[in-house]
């Protein structure tokens, strides 16, 4: 399914009379048309609801639920077109996350959280693969920093390397020990900063 929709209209500006002498011209055949064109864009928000029926079975007293589409894994998700648009802004156009959120909010009327693309395990793998594919197709040099081990979204640096295998001419891997803030620790009840093995992966087109 394409996310491009073209709506094209042609309006004929008729000549009813001569603008010099006033002679009626409605019965005179047109020799040729002169054309001027205006191109504009209209942002359209497409919202699809799927209501799954829930019915009681009179034969065995079971509760039977209708099936949701495979790409609707939770109460709310975003379509491939919007996700590709977000990835293009952040990666292809190198737009900061906050500006990406603000721009998307102005178009959709709702703010998309930072973790939308990469936090859910059911979405993270496919979204990460789409990111690598987009960078490869755009021939971008990508420097990725990611936990060397498996993160909470189920991905590891090795997964990204696997996504980029065969799509980039060179993939280089470096591992460093680092510290990062856990945003809430006070060094009394729990450490404010913890050690982490961080992978730095460079993808060269």
MILORO-216750 format. One record per residue (C-alpha): x, y, z. Coordinates in Angstrom, 1 decimal. Each point is the difference from the previous one (the first is absolute). Last residue first. Layout:
{rogu {X; Y; Z}};
...
***
This chain:
{rogu {28.3; 2.6; 2.9}};
{rogu {1.8; 0.0; 3.4}};
{rogu {-1.8; -1.3; 3.1}};
{rogu {1.8; 0.8; 3.3}};
{rogu {-0.9; -1.9; 3.1}};
{rogu {0.8; 1.3; 3.5}};
{rogu {-0.9; -2.5; 2.7}};
{rogu {-0.4; 1.1; 3.6}};
{rogu {0.8; -2.2; 3.0}};
{rogu {-1.8; 1.8; 2.8}};
{rogu {1.0; 1.2; 3.4}};
{rogu {-2.6; 1.6; 2.2}};
{rogu {-0.8; 3.6; 1.0}};
{rogu {-2.2; 1.3; 2.8}};
{rogu {0.5; -3.1; 2.0}};
{rogu {-2.9; -1.2; 2.2}};
{rogu {-1.4; 0.9; 3.4}};
{rogu {2.8; 2.4; 0.8}};
{rogu {1.7; 0.8; -3.3}};
{rogu {-3.0; 2.2; -1.0}};
{rogu {-1.4; -2.1; -2.8}};
{rogu {-2.8; 1.6; -2.0}};
{rogu {1.2; 0.4; -3.6}};
{rogu {2.0; -3.2; -0.5}};
{rogu {3.1; 2.0; -1.0}};
{rogu {2.6; -1.6; -2.2}};
{rogu {3.4; -1.4; 0.4}};
{rogu {2.2; -1.5; -2.7}};
{rogu {2.1; -3.0; -1.0}};
{rogu {0.7; -0.1; -3.7}};
{rogu {-0.6; -2.4; -2.8}};
{rogu {0.9; 0.6; -3.7}};
{rogu {-1.6; -1.5; -3.1}};
{rogu {0.6; 0.9; -3.6}};
{rogu {-2.4; -0.8; -2.8}};
{rogu {1.3; 0.6; -3.6}};
{rogu {-1.6; 0.0; -3.5}};
{rogu {-3.4; 0.4; 1.4}};
{rogu {-3.2; -2.0; -0.8}};
{rogu {1.5; -3.5; 0.1}};
{rogu {-0.2; -0.1; 3.8}};
{rogu {-1.8; 3.1; 1.2}};
{rogu {-2.8; -1.9; 1.8}};
{rogu {2.5; -2.4; 1.5}};
{rogu {2.1; 2.9; 1.4}};
{rogu {-3.2; 1.4; 1.5}};
{rogu {-0.8; -3.3; 1.7}};
{rogu {3.6; -0.2; 1.2}};
{rogu {-0.5; 3.3; 1.8}};
{rogu {-2.8; -1.5; 2.0}};
{rogu {-3.7; 0.0; -0.2}};
{rogu {-2.7; -1.3; 2.4}};
{rogu {-1.5; 3.4; 0.8}};
{rogu {1.5; -0.1; 3.4}};
{rogu {3.5; -0.2; -1.5}};
{rogu {2.0; -3.1; -0.7}};
{rogu {3.7; 0.4; 0.6}};
{rogu {2.5; 2.4; -1.7}};
{rogu {-2.4; 2.9; 0.8}};
{rogu {-0.4; 2.2; -3.1}};
{rogu {2.0; 2.7; -1.8}};
{rogu {-0.6; 0.2; -3.7}};
{rogu {2.1; 1.9; -2.5}};
{rogu {-1.6; 0.0; -3.4}};
{rogu {1.5; 1.1; -3.3}};
{rogu {-3.0; 0.7; -2.2}};
{rogu {-0.4; -1.6; -3.5}};
{rogu {-3.7; 1.0; 0.0}};
{rogu {-1.0; -3.7; -0.7}};
{rogu {2.4; -1.1; 2.8}};
{rogu {-1.4; 2.5; 2.5}};
{rogu {-3.6; -1.0; -0.9}};
{rogu {0.8; -3.7; 0.4}};
{rogu {1.7; 0.6; 3.3}};
{rogu {-3.1; 1.9; 1.3}};
{rogu {-2.4; -2.6; -1.4}};
{rogu {2.0; -2.8; 1.9}};
{rogu {-0.4; 2.0; 3.2}};
{rogu {-3.7; 0.4; -0.5}};
{rogu {-0.4; -3.7; -0.7}};
{rogu {1.9; -1.0; 3.1}};
{rogu {-1.6; 2.6; 2.3}};
{rogu {-3.6; -0.6; -0.8}};
{rogu {-0.9; -3.1; 2.1}};
{rogu {2.7; 0.8; 2.5}};
{rogu {-1.6; 3.4; 0.6}};
{rogu {2.6; 2.8; 0.7}};
{rogu {1.3; 0.8; -3.5}};
{rogu {-2.5; 1.9; -2.0}};
{rogu {-2.3; 1.6; 2.6}};
{rogu {2.7; 0.6; 2.5}};
{rogu {0.3; 3.8; -0.4}};
{rogu {-3.8; 0.4; 0.3}};
{rogu {-2.1; 1.3; -2.8}};
{rogu {-1.9; 3.2; 0.6}};
{rogu {-3.4; 0.4; -1.3}};
{rogu {-1.7; 2.5; -2.5}};
{rogu {1.3; -2.0; -2.9}};
{rogu {1.9; 2.6; -2.1}};
{rogu {1.0; 2.5; 2.8}};
{rogu {0.8; -3.0; 2.3}};
{rogu {2.2; -1.5; -2.7}};
{rogu {2.0; 3.2; -0.2}};
{rogu {0.3; 0.3; 3.8}};
{rogu {1.2; -3.6; 0.3}};
{rogu {2.5; 0.4; -2.7}};
{rogu {1.3; 3.2; 1.5}};
{rogu {0.5; -1.8; 3.4}};
{rogu {1.7; -2.9; -1.7}};
{rogu {2.6; 2.1; -1.8}};
{rogu {-0.3; 0.0; -3.9}};
{rogu {2.8; -1.8; -1.8}};
{rogu {-1.9; 0.2; -3.3}};
{rogu {0.5; -3.7; -1.0}};
{rogu {0.3; -1.2; 3.6}};
{rogu {-2.5; 1.9; 2.2}};
{rogu {-2.3; 1.2; -2.8}};
{rogu {0.2; -3.1; -2.1}};
{rogu {-0.6; -2.2; 3.1}};
{rogu {-3.2; 2.0; 0.8}};
{rogu {-1.3; -0.2; -3.5}};
{rogu {0.7; -3.7; -0.2}};
{rogu {-2.0; -0.4; 3.3}};
{rogu {-2.9; 2.0; -1.3}};
{rogu {-0.2; -2.0; -3.2}};
{rogu {0.4; -3.3; 1.8}};
{rogu {-3.0; 0.6; 2.2}};
{rogu {-0.1; 1.0; 3.7}};
{rogu {-1.2; -2.1; 2.8}};
{rogu {-2.6; 0.2; 2.8}};
{rogu {-1.8; -2.6; 2.0}};
{rogu {2.6; -2.6; -0.7}};
{rogu {1.3; -2.5; -2.7}};
{rogu {-1.7; 1.5; -3.0}};
{rogu {2.3; -1.2; -2.8}};
{rogu {-1.5; -3.5; 0.1}};
{rogu {-3.5; 1.2; -0.5}};
{rogu {-2.3; -0.6; 3.0}};
{rogu {-1.9; -3.2; 0.5}};
{rogu {-3.5; -0.3; 1.3}};
{rogu {-0.6; -1.2; 3.5}};
{rogu {-1.8; -3.0; 1.3}};
{rogu {-1.2; -0.4; 3.6}};
{rogu {-0.8; -3.6; 0.8}};
{rogu {-3.4; -1.1; 1.3}};
{rogu {0.3; -3.4; -1.8}};
{rogu {-3.0; 0.0; -2.5}};
{rogu {-1.3; 3.6; 0.6}};
{rogu {3.4; 1.4; -0.9}};
{rogu {0.3; 3.5; 1.3}};
{rogu {1.2; 2.7; -2.4}};
{rogu {2.7; 2.6; -0.1}};
{rogu {0.3; 1.9; -3.3}};
{rogu {3.3; 1.6; -1.0}};
{rogu {-0.3; 3.7; -0.8}};
{rogu {2.7; 1.2; -2.4}};
{rogu {0.5; 3.8; -0.2}};
{rogu {2.0; 1.6; -2.8}};
{rogu {1.0; 3.7; 0.3}};
{rogu {1.4; 1.7; -3.0}};
{rogu {1.4; 3.5; 0.6}};
{rogu {0.1; 1.9; -3.3}};
{rogu {2.6; 2.8; -0.6}};
{rogu {-1.0; 2.1; -3.1}};
{rogu {2.7; 0.9; -2.5}};
{rogu {0.0; 2.6; -2.8}};
{rogu {0.8; 0.1; -3.7}};
{rogu {-1.4; 2.8; -2.1}};
{rogu {0.0; -0.3; -3.8}};
{rogu {-0.6; 2.5; -2.9}};
{rogu {-1.3; -1.1; -3.3}};
{rogu {-0.8; 1.8; -3.3}};
{rogu {-2.6; -2.0; -2.0}};
{rogu {-0.2; -0.1; -3.8}};
{rogu {-2.4; 0.9; -2.8}};
{rogu {-3.3; 0.0; 1.9}};
{rogu {-3.1; -0.3; -2.2}};
{rogu {-2.3; 3.1; -0.2}};
{rogu {-3.5; -0.5; 1.3}};
{rogu {0.6; 1.7; 3.3}};
{rogu {1.9; 2.9; -1.7}};
{rogu {-2.4; 2.9; 0.4}};
{rogu {1.4; 3.3; -1.4}};
{rogu {1.0; 2.4; 2.8}};
{rogu {2.5; 2.0; -2.1}};
{rogu {3.3; -0.4; 1.9}};
{rogu {-0.8; -2.6; 2.7}};
{rogu {-1.6; -2.3; -2.6}};
{rogu {-2.7; -2.1; 1.6}};
{rogu {-0.6; -3.2; 1.9}};
{rogu {3.6; -1.2; 0.3}};
{rogu {0.1; -3.0; 2.3}};
{rogu {2.5; -0.6; 2.8}};
{rogu {0.2; -3.8; 0.0}};
{rogu {0.9; -1.6; 3.3}};
{rogu {2.2; -3.1; 0.1}};
{rogu {0.4; -2.0; 3.2}};
{rogu {2.7; -2.3; 1.3}};
{rogu {0.0; -1.8; 3.3}};
{rogu {3.2; -2.0; 0.6}};
{rogu {0.4; -2.3; 3.0}};
{rogu {3.4; -1.2; 1.2}};
{rogu {0.0; -2.4; 2.9}};
{rogu {0.0; -2.9; -2.4}};
{rogu {-1.4; -3.4; 1.1}};
***
